[in-house]
Structure formats: structure tokens, C-alpha cells
Amino acid sequence: MDASWGMTGAGRGRRGRIAVVSVDARLGDEVKGATRYTYLATLLAEQGWEVDFITASFQHWEKRQRDLAAFDADAHPFTVRFIEEPGYPTNMCPQRIWAHHVMAKRVAAHFERDHGYDLIYCQIPPNDVTLAAGRAAHRFGIPFVIDVNDLWPEAFRVALNVPVVSDLLFAPFERHARRAYALADAIVGTSEEYAARGFRDRAEDIPKLVLYVGNDLAVFDGGAAAHAEVAAKPAGETWVAYAGNISALYDLETLVEAVAALAPSWPGLRLKVLGDGPGRGDVERAVARTGAPADVLGYLPYEVMAAYLMGSDVVVNSLVADAPQSVPTKIGDYLASGHPMVNTSMNPEFRAKVERDGFGVNVRPGDAEALAAALEGLLHDAEGRDRMGRRARAVAEAEFDRRHAYRAALELIEGLVEARGTRPDPRAPADAERS
């Protein structure tokens, strides 16, 4: 099934037609999901492009099928085309692999039926879905841009890294990635490391762009102001905040232990965990076991989360030692809050950025004592917190504000479309088109 709804807004199709492919986007009034690609699609629509946003019927973050009949067609200034995808119960399960396999076949079928696009912009992962889109782009002579949002199977190896077994199990992910990147006409990455991944098996002979996930600072600031009362910090309290997913990649138990160790000497200290995920139960048990003064608040509307971050004193980017993330999605929000960051990621690119830009301190992951010492040092140093906070906000404004940063993606897309020249008539028979 391929259900679609009409686009709203003026200027539809003045400049051409673009497909944006993302399987885990947040749409309409949903609370959970990625916003990078819907934001880019909105910018393209505002610039006069006709945009088809191709996504899954299954809501990845909430693990449920969307009610397509109730979807508000006017929620976005682009056309949403839902491709039916089977559901799956968890992020790491055989059903998810099968679901993406089915999704890939149906994405391929969509482009076989409708390939009148001037460019296809596709998120990776899932690797097989990206490969399907890339093959269609190659078949019909359409410029193809891959946006690297995560690394598969690298991320999976953190949870399952068994010699030989993992190599065999993850071989298809490696193969799909290699073949997909070979088809790209440009590669965009959410970090230097992610952008470079596309050139591991090919020459760097196409455009490359580093574009942090970032955020819309106006939305962040407006939401924080509107919900300041909801997230008001009681007098005498000090907040340490974590925002984002709770899974095996994020070392929240060590953070809980560090806060528990620091609490007796710092009355009023509280840890705010803003997020959810498969590891939430482990975090809640760690809180109960250690007696840490912590509140696990679950997923919150973005604007409410912004208010909590703005009300905090220190933010923590807490990852395990072998986590593959380099510049996670939440970093833009952390920086926007204007507070110092304690970073436990071992990614060389991001650790260097923390030191170079001066908005926080690096700590080795898994060391609760060192993490507690870093937090205590910041809490005792009001001047240092203020200095790091100002630098954090400056970096957010210069490098992470989507309203400015994403112009580079628009320029890349425009250049590729212009370079393409005259595209094949999409109404022509398939066997008459370039294969």
C-alpha cells in the first residue's frame, strides 16, 4: 500500500520535484521521532520545490502502526507518502531486519511506479532501504544524496559483538552500505566521521558535506520560555540533566552512581533524565539501588524538554566506551541551553571539539568517581560554568542552528539538480529510459 496526501502551501513544483526518504521521522503531532528530514523537506518546500516525503507506516519510536486515515494532510508543507512496513517489538530483533527488508522492496516499487524526481535525498540507515532508493536513482538518472545519520552495523556491535558470529550476522549490513555509497552523487554526514564513512570503499570523488543534526534555536528558545513554569527549579536545588535515548549505548547507570556519590556533599542536587528507551528499567533500578536523587521523566514534548535543559546547571553527554556516535542529535539542544557539558563519549572528533570550543570537560566513560569529580568541580566553579555556558550557546548559534546551517544542504541540492541538465520524461516507458 502507498497512501499519500496532498501538499499545502504556495509555489508547489515551481523549481522541480524532490523525494526525501526517512523511515523514522516524527510527523504531525507525534512526540517521538527524528526531525532532521522533515525540517529539510520543509525548507525545500518553502524554497518552491515540490517535495514527496517517503516514510514508513510504522512509527519506529513508539513501536506502533500509524493511523493513516487520521493523518492531517495539512500538518506539513509537503506531500507525505506512507509505505506500509511491518511492525517490530524492539530495536534489536529479527522482526526489524525483516521489516526493513520489506520496506526496501516497497520503496523500490514506489520509485518504479513514480520516478519523476529531480533528486532523491535519503537517510541511511536502514542500509537496505537506502540501497533500494539508490538503485532506483541510478536506473532513472536521478541525482542521489545519502545523509549518514548512524552507522550500521557498527552501532549493533555494541550490543552484540561475538567473534565470527557477529561478522556473519552483520555481513549483509556491510554489503548494503558499500553498494549504497557507491551509488551516491553526494554524501552528507551528521559529523566528520559519519560523512567520511561513505568514502571508506570509494574515492572521495563526489561532494561531501558535514551538517550537524542541530535544532531550530527559535523553536528551542520559544518552547523553553513558554514552559518555564512547568520546569521551574525549586529554590536550593541544583540540576544535572541528561536528554535522549536510554539504551545500551548510553551509560546512564554510571551517571546515576556519580550523582548518588555526590549527593551527600551537595544538598539539593537532582538528576533529570529526559528520555526513554529499552534501558529505562535498568536506570530506574540503579536509582532505587543507589538512592540517587533522580527523576526519570520519560519522553517529553520537545518544548518542555527545552525548558528543563534551560533550567539545569550542567548537562551530560553520557555514552559507553565503544559507542559509535560522534555528534549525537541531542548536542544541539545541550549547547542551546547555555550550560557546561560533561562529555563521556570517547569519539576523538567530539572530544577534540569539547576542548577546542571550550564548552565543557571530557571524562572517561564508566568511571563514576571521575564523573562525580567533574560534576563537583563545575558546581563549585560558578565563573567557569558561566564561561563554558556562553561558549556553548555561541557554538549552538554558529554551527547548530538549522535556520542557518541547513542552507548548505539547499545549495548542495540545487547544484546537483542544475548539473543534471534535462532529465528523462517520467512518463516515458521504463525500457526507453537510461538503465
Backbone torsions as a table, in degrees:
resi	resn	phi	psi	omega
1	MET	NA	137.1	176.0
2	ASP	-130.1	94.0	-178.7
3	ALA	-96.1	138.2	179.9
4	SER	-140.9	157.9	-178.7
5	TRP	-127.3	153.7	-176.5
6	GLY	-69.2	155.8	-179.7
7	MET	-89.5	147.9	174.9
8	THR	-108.9	170.3	176.6
9	GLY	98.3	156.4	-177.5
10	ALA	-84.7	163.1	172.7
11	GLY	79.1	22.0	-176.9
12	ARG	-61.7	124.5	170.6
13	GLY	75.7	11.8	-179.2
14	ARG	-62.5	-37.1	-170.9
15	ARG	-104.4	-15.3	-176.9
16	GLY	138.2	-172.6	-171.8
17	ARG	-127.1	131.7	-176.8
18	ILE	-129.1	139.3	172.5
19	ALA	-104.1	129.1	173.5
20	VAL	-112.9	122.7	-175.4
21	VAL	-111.8	120.6	177.5
22	SER	-153.5	126.5	-174.0
23	VAL	-92.1	-10.2	-173.2
24	ASP	-124.6	32.9	-176.6
25	ALA	-77.7	153.6	171.2
26	ARG	-91.8	126.3	-175.7
27	LEU	-124.9	154.5	175.3
28	GLY	56.8	-129.0	-177.7
29	ASP	-98.5	18.7	178.2
30	GLU	-65.8	147.4	-179.5
31	VAL	-90.7	-35.2	-174.1
32	LYS	-105.0	146.0	174.3
33	GLY	134.7	165.7	-179.5
34	ALA	-79.3	144.3	-179.5
35	THR	-116.8	-4.1	-177.4
36	ARG	-55.7	-46.4	-171.4
37	TYR	-83.4	-31.7	173.3
38	THR	-68.7	-33.6	177.4
39	TYR	-65.3	-46.3	178.9
40	LEU	-62.8	-41.9	178.2
41	ALA	-61.5	-38.6	178.2
42	THR	-64.5	-44.0	177.9
43	LEU	-60.1	-43.3	179.4
44	LEU	-62.1	-43.8	179.1
45	ALA	-62.4	-40.7	179.7
46	GLU	-65.8	-25.6	178.0
47	GLN	-86.7	4.5	174.7
48	GLY	98.9	5.6	177.2
49	TRP	-83.5	147.0	168.8
50	GLU	-86.4	122.3	-172.4
51	VAL	-120.2	126.8	168.2
52	ASP	-101.2	120.0	177.1
53	PHE	-98.1	109.7	-174.0
54	ILE	-99.9	119.4	-174.2
55	THR	-146.0	179.5	-174.8
56	ALA	-92.7	149.7	173.0
57	SER	-68.2	-24.6	-177.4
58	PHE	-86.8	128.7	177.7
59	GLN	-85.1	103.2	-172.9
60	HIS	-58.4	-43.2	-173.0
61	TRP	-72.8	-32.3	-178.9
62	GLU	-99.5	-4.4	178.8
63	LYS	52.4	53.7	178.4
64	ARG	-150.3	157.2	173.2
65	GLN	-78.1	138.2	177.2
66	ARG	-72.2	151.5	172.8
67	ASP	-87.0	91.3	-173.9
68	LEU	-66.4	-32.2	-179.0
69	ALA	-65.7	-26.4	-177.5
70	ALA	-96.3	0.9	-177.2
71	PHE	-65.7	134.6	-179.0
72	ASP	-84.4	108.7	-176.8
73	ALA	-65.5	-19.5	-178.2
74	ASP	-94.6	8.2	-176.8
75	ALA	-70.4	-24.0	-177.3
76	HIS	-136.8	154.2	179.4
77	PRO	-85.9	31.2	177.9
78	PHE	-145.0	165.3	178.3
79	THR	-82.7	129.9	175.4
80	VAL	-100.1	126.1	177.1
81	ARG	-115.3	107.3	-179.4
82	PHE	-84.6	127.1	173.8
83	ILE	-103.2	127.7	-177.2
84	GLU	-66.2	126.0	178.9
85	GLU	-128.9	135.0	176.1
86	PRO	-62.3	155.7	178.3
87	GLY	-84.5	169.3	175.7
88	TYR	-151.6	150.3	-171.7
89	PRO	-82.9	-30.5	-176.0
90	THR	-141.8	168.1	-179.7
91	ASN	-68.4	-32.4	-179.2
92	MET	-113.6	92.0	179.2
93	CYS	-161.5	155.4	179.0
94	PRO	-60.2	-32.2	-179.2
95	GLN	-62.1	-32.8	179.5
96	ARG	-68.6	-41.3	178.2
97	ILE	-59.6	-43.5	179.0
98	TRP	-66.0	-41.0	-179.3
99	ALA	-60.3	-43.7	179.6
100	HIS	-69.5	-32.8	175.6
101	HIS	-60.9	-45.4	178.3
102	VAL	-65.0	-43.5	179.8
103	MET	-59.7	-41.5	-180.0
104	ALA	-60.6	-44.4	179.7
105	LYS	-63.3	-38.0	-177.7
106	ARG	-77.1	-29.9	172.8
107	VAL	-66.0	-42.4	176.6
108	ALA	-60.0	-42.6	179.4
109	ALA	-64.7	-36.8	178.0
110	HIS	-60.3	-48.3	-177.9
111	PHE	-71.0	-25.6	174.9
112	GLU	-66.2	-40.2	179.0
113	ARG	-75.1	-38.8	-172.7
114	ASP	-135.5	99.0	-178.5
115	HIS	-123.7	26.1	177.6
116	GLY	-84.0	55.0	-179.0
117	TYR	-111.8	149.4	175.7
118	ASP	-89.3	-17.0	178.2
119	LEU	-167.4	145.8	173.0
120	ILE	-116.7	125.1	179.2
121	TYR	-114.0	118.3	-168.7
122	CYS	-129.8	131.6	173.7
123	GLN	-74.0	140.6	167.3
124	ILE	-126.5	135.3	-0.5
125	PRO	-77.6	179.4	0.6
126	PRO	-69.6	138.7	-174.9
127	ASN	-64.1	-40.0	-176.8
128	ASP	-72.3	-32.2	175.4
129	VAL	-66.2	-42.6	178.0
130	THR	-62.5	-42.1	178.6
131	LEU	-61.7	-41.2	178.6
132	ALA	-61.4	-43.8	178.6
133	ALA	-66.1	-39.1	179.6
134	GLY	-65.9	-40.1	177.7
135	ARG	-63.9	-39.5	177.9
136	ALA	-65.3	-43.0	179.2
137	ALA	-60.4	-43.8	179.7
138	HIS	-64.7	-42.4	-178.0
139	ARG	-61.6	-38.8	-174.0
140	PHE	-106.1	12.6	174.6
141	GLY	68.1	35.7	-176.9
142	ILE	-103.7	129.9	174.6
143	PRO	-55.7	139.9	-172.4
144	PHE	-128.8	122.0	179.2
145	VAL	-114.2	128.4	175.1
146	ILE	-102.9	130.0	176.6
147	ASP	-109.1	112.9	-173.5
148	VAL	-86.5	107.4	-176.7
149	ASN	-104.4	-15.8	178.8
150	ASP	-164.3	166.6	-179.1
151	LEU	-115.5	115.2	173.2
152	TRP	-114.1	134.6	9.3
153	PRO	-92.5	8.5	-175.5
154	GLU	-51.7	-43.2	-178.9
155	ALA	-65.0	-34.8	-179.0
156	PHE	-69.6	-27.9	-177.0
157	ARG	-66.9	-20.8	176.8
158	VAL	-64.0	-39.7	-178.9
159	ALA	-86.8	-29.1	-177.2
160	LEU	-141.0	96.5	-178.6
161	ASN	-128.6	79.0	-179.3
162	VAL	-108.1	122.8	-178.8
163	PRO	-50.5	140.0	179.3
164	VAL	69.7	-54.0	-178.0
165	VAL	-59.5	-48.2	-179.3
166	SER	-64.6	-38.8	178.8
167	ASP	-59.8	-44.0	-180.0
168	LEU	-68.6	-42.9	-176.6
169	LEU	-65.8	-38.8	-174.0
170	PHE	-94.7	-0.4	-179.1
171	ALA	-55.0	-42.0	178.8
172	PRO	-61.2	-36.1	178.0
173	PHE	-62.6	-43.5	178.7
174	GLU	-62.5	-44.7	-178.1
175	ARG	-64.0	-45.1	179.9
176	HIS	-63.1	-41.2	179.7
177	ALA	-63.4	-46.9	-178.3
178	ARG	-59.0	-45.0	-178.4
179	ARG	-70.7	-35.4	178.9
180	ALA	-66.5	-47.4	-179.1
181	TYR	-62.5	-30.9	179.0
182	ALA	-65.3	-21.4	-178.0
183	LEU	-93.0	-7.8	-173.0
184	ALA	-73.0	146.6	171.7
185	ASP	-100.2	-13.0	174.3
186	ALA	-163.8	153.0	179.5
187	ILE	-129.4	127.8	175.9
188	VAL	-111.7	138.6	178.9
189	GLY	-131.2	150.5	178.8
190	THR	-79.9	3.3	173.7
191	SER	-162.5	170.1	175.8
192	GLU	-59.4	-44.0	-179.0
193	GLU	-62.0	-44.2	-177.5
194	TYR	-68.6	-39.9	178.1
195	ALA	-64.3	-36.6	-179.8
196	ALA	-70.2	-23.4	-178.1
197	ARG	-57.1	-34.3	-178.5
198	GLY	-67.1	-14.5	-176.7
199	PHE	-109.8	14.5	178.7
200	ARG	-68.0	-32.4	-176.6
201	ASP	-117.8	13.9	177.9
202	ARG	-149.1	161.1	177.8
203	ALA	-69.2	152.0	178.4
204	GLU	-83.7	70.7	-172.9
205	ASP	-110.6	13.0	179.0
206	ILE	-133.9	162.9	-179.8
207	PRO	-59.8	144.2	176.4
208	LYS	-130.4	135.2	-178.3
209	LEU	-135.1	130.3	172.4
210	VAL	-96.3	121.1	-177.0
211	LEU	-137.4	102.1	179.9
212	TYR	-57.1	150.3	177.9
213	VAL	-55.2	-48.3	173.1
214	GLY	63.2	-164.8	179.7
215	ASN	-158.0	173.9	175.0
216	ASP	-98.1	107.0	-174.0
217	LEU	-61.3	-33.3	178.9
218	ALA	-64.3	-39.9	177.9
219	VAL	-68.3	-43.6	179.0
220	PHE	-59.3	-51.4	-177.3
221	ASP	-65.3	-42.4	-180.0
222	GLY	-64.0	-42.3	178.7
223	GLY	-64.9	-42.3	179.7
224	ALA	-62.2	-40.7	180.0
225	ALA	-68.3	-42.0	-176.7
226	ALA	-67.9	-27.5	-175.8
227	HIS	-114.0	20.0	-178.7
228	ALA	-59.3	-35.5	-178.6
229	GLU	-68.5	-36.8	179.0
230	VAL	-62.9	-37.8	-176.7
231	ALA	-105.0	28.6	-179.2
232	ALA	-65.7	131.6	-179.1
233	LYS	-88.5	122.9	178.7
234	PRO	-59.8	149.6	178.0
235	ALA	-57.9	135.4	177.4
236	GLY	91.2	-7.3	179.1
237	GLU	-94.1	151.0	174.9
238	THR	-125.9	128.0	-174.4
239	TRP	-110.5	131.4	167.3
240	VAL	-109.3	129.5	-172.0
241	ALA	-122.3	141.9	168.6
242	TYR	-124.5	135.7	177.9
243	ALA	-130.3	136.9	175.8
244	GLY	133.8	-163.3	-176.3
245	ASN	-71.4	151.5	175.4
246	ILE	-117.4	102.7	-177.5
247	SER	-150.2	-174.1	-177.4
248	ALA	-64.8	-15.9	-178.8
249	LEU	-82.5	-15.9	-173.3
250	TYR	-114.4	123.2	-171.3
251	ASP	-88.7	71.1	-177.0
252	LEU	-82.3	-24.6	178.9
253	GLU	-65.2	-38.6	175.8
254	THR	-64.5	-38.5	177.7
255	LEU	-63.1	-42.1	177.3
256	VAL	-61.0	-44.6	180.0
257	GLU	-63.3	-39.1	179.8
258	ALA	-65.1	-43.5	179.4
259	VAL	-66.2	-39.3	177.6
260	ALA	-62.1	-39.3	-179.8
261	ALA	-69.1	-33.9	-176.4
262	LEU	-83.4	-25.1	-172.2
263	ALA	-55.3	-43.3	-177.3
264	PRO	-60.0	-29.7	-178.7
265	SER	-97.5	0.8	-179.4
266	TRP	-137.0	78.6	-179.3
267	PRO	-57.2	140.6	179.7
268	GLY	88.9	-3.2	179.0
269	LEU	-69.5	133.9	176.0
270	ARG	-140.7	140.5	174.2
271	LEU	-97.5	127.8	175.8
272	LYS	-109.0	114.5	177.2
273	VAL	-102.2	110.8	-175.0
274	LEU	-107.0	94.3	-178.0
275	GLY	159.3	-177.8	-177.1
276	ASP	-154.5	175.1	179.2
277	GLY	152.4	-178.0	-174.6
278	PRO	-64.0	-19.6	-179.6
279	GLY	-94.6	8.2	-176.1
280	ARG	-60.6	-40.9	179.9
281	GLY	-60.1	-39.7	178.3
282	ASP	-63.3	-39.0	179.6
283	VAL	-67.9	-42.9	179.5
284	GLU	-64.5	-36.8	176.6
285	ARG	-68.6	-35.5	177.1
286	ALA	-65.5	-37.9	176.8
287	VAL	-63.0	-45.2	-180.0
288	ALA	-65.5	-38.6	-177.6
289	ARG	-69.7	-39.5	-174.8
290	THR	-92.9	-17.2	-174.6
291	GLY	72.2	20.7	-178.9
292	ALA	-61.9	140.4	175.5
293	PRO	-77.0	89.4	-172.5
294	ALA	-138.3	147.7	175.7
295	ASP	-123.6	116.6	176.5
296	VAL	-95.2	101.5	-168.0
297	LEU	-92.4	-8.8	-179.7
298	GLY	74.6	-172.5	177.3
299	TYR	-68.5	134.3	177.4
300	LEU	-120.7	154.3	170.7
301	PRO	-52.6	144.5	-173.4
302	TYR	-52.5	-43.9	-177.1
303	GLU	-64.7	-34.3	177.5
304	VAL	-71.0	-41.8	175.6
305	MET	-57.8	-41.9	178.7
306	ALA	-58.7	-41.3	179.7
307	ALA	-63.4	-41.0	178.4
308	TYR	-65.4	-40.8	178.7
309	LEU	-64.8	-42.0	179.2
310	MET	-63.8	-32.0	-179.3
311	GLY	-82.5	-6.4	-177.5
312	SER	-82.6	173.4	178.8
313	ASP	-109.7	-31.6	178.7
314	VAL	-143.5	141.9	175.2
315	VAL	-114.6	151.7	-174.1
316	VAL	-128.2	124.7	171.6
317	ASN	-97.5	96.9	-167.8
318	SER	-110.4	105.8	179.2
319	LEU	-124.1	159.6	175.0
320	VAL	-76.3	166.8	-172.1
321	ALA	-60.9	-38.3	-174.6
322	ASP	-103.8	20.6	177.5
323	ALA	-64.1	135.9	-176.9
324	PRO	-81.8	-9.6	-177.2
325	GLN	-63.1	143.0	175.5
326	SER	-109.5	-58.9	175.4
327	VAL	-125.2	87.6	-174.8
328	PRO	-61.3	162.0	-177.9
329	THR	-54.2	-39.8	-172.6
330	LYS	-70.2	-14.8	-173.7
331	ILE	-59.1	-40.1	178.7
332	GLY	-59.0	-39.8	179.1
333	ASP	-71.5	-39.8	176.3
334	TYR	-58.0	-48.5	-178.4
335	LEU	-64.9	-39.0	-179.4
336	ALA	-62.3	-27.6	-178.1
337	SER	-66.7	-20.4	-179.9
338	GLY	73.4	30.0	178.7
339	HIS	-122.6	155.5	178.6
340	PRO	-66.9	151.7	-177.6
341	MET	-116.6	134.8	167.4
342	VAL	-99.5	123.6	-175.1
343	ASN	-114.4	126.4	176.5
344	THR	-109.0	2.3	176.6
345	SER	-65.3	138.5	177.3
346	MET	-93.4	5.0	179.4
347	ASN	-62.1	121.5	-175.6
348	PRO	-59.4	-39.1	-178.6
349	GLU	-60.8	-46.1	-176.1
350	PHE	-77.9	-36.7	177.3
351	ARG	-60.1	-40.0	178.3
352	ALA	-65.2	-36.8	-179.9
353	LYS	-67.4	-40.8	178.2
354	VAL	-57.5	-45.3	-178.3
355	GLU	-72.3	-45.4	-176.0
356	ARG	-65.1	-43.3	-176.8
357	ASP	-87.1	-11.9	170.8
358	GLY	69.8	30.9	-179.0
359	PHE	-104.2	10.0	179.9
360	GLY	-178.8	-165.1	179.5
361	VAL	-132.0	148.6	177.4
362	ASN	-99.0	139.4	176.7
363	VAL	-134.5	144.7	177.1
364	ARG	-69.2	140.9	-178.8
365	PRO	-70.9	155.1	175.1
366	GLY	80.9	1.3	-177.0
367	ASP	-110.8	92.8	-176.7
368	ALA	-63.5	-35.9	-179.2
369	GLU	-65.2	-44.9	179.7
370	ALA	-67.1	-37.9	178.5
371	LEU	-65.3	-43.2	177.7
372	ALA	-61.8	-39.9	179.4
373	ALA	-65.0	-39.7	179.1
374	ALA	-65.5	-42.6	177.8
375	LEU	-63.5	-44.1	-179.1
376	GLU	-63.0	-40.9	179.1
377	GLY	-60.5	-41.6	179.1
378	LEU	-69.0	-41.5	-178.0
379	LEU	-65.8	-28.8	178.1
380	HIS	-81.9	-14.4	-172.7
381	ASP	-112.9	81.2	-178.1
382	ALA	-62.2	-39.6	-179.8
383	GLU	-65.1	-42.7	178.5
384	GLY	-64.3	-40.4	177.9
385	ARG	-62.0	-41.4	-179.8
386	ASP	-64.9	-42.4	-179.7
387	ARG	-64.2	-48.3	179.6
388	MET	-64.7	-37.2	179.2
389	GLY	-63.9	-40.8	178.0
390	ARG	-64.7	-39.8	178.7
391	ARG	-67.4	-38.5	178.0
392	ALA	-59.8	-47.5	-178.9
393	ARG	-64.4	-37.8	179.1
394	ALA	-63.7	-41.2	177.6
395	VAL	-65.5	-40.2	177.9
396	ALA	-58.7	-44.2	-177.6
397	GLU	-70.0	-36.2	-175.2
398	ALA	-83.2	-33.8	-169.4
399	GLU	-122.9	-17.7	-172.0
400	PHE	-116.3	-8.8	-179.7
401	ASP	-75.1	113.1	-174.5
402	ARG	-59.8	-32.0	-177.4
403	ARG	-58.4	-28.7	179.0
404	HIS	-103.6	-47.5	-172.9
405	ALA	-64.3	-36.7	-173.6
406	TYR	-75.3	-4.7	174.0
407	ARG	-60.5	-31.6	179.5
408	ALA	-63.1	-36.9	177.5
409	ALA	-67.4	-40.2	177.5
410	LEU	-60.9	-42.8	179.5
411	GLU	-65.1	-39.2	177.5
412	LEU	-61.7	-47.1	-179.2
413	ILE	-62.6	-46.0	180.0
414	GLU	-60.3	-41.9	179.5
415	GLY	-63.1	-41.1	179.8
416	LEU	-67.2	-40.1	179.2
417	VAL	-66.2	-42.8	179.2
418	GLU	-63.7	-38.6	-178.3
419	ALA	-71.2	-21.5	-176.8
420	ARG	-67.2	-33.3	-177.3
421	GLY	79.8	-148.2	-177.8
422	THR	-77.8	120.2	-179.9
423	ARG	-85.2	157.8	176.9
424	PRO	-60.9	148.6	176.3
425	ASP	-66.7	117.2	-177.4
426	PRO	-64.9	-14.0	-179.9
427	ARG	-87.4	-8.4	-178.5
428	ALA	-71.5	152.7	178.1
429	PRO	-58.5	145.8	-176.0
430	ALA	-58.2	-36.6	-175.4
431	ASP	-74.6	-8.2	177.3
432	ALA	-93.8	-5.0	-177.1
433	GLU	-97.3	163.4	-179.1
434	ARG	-67.9	131.2	-179.7
435	SER	-95.6	NA	NA
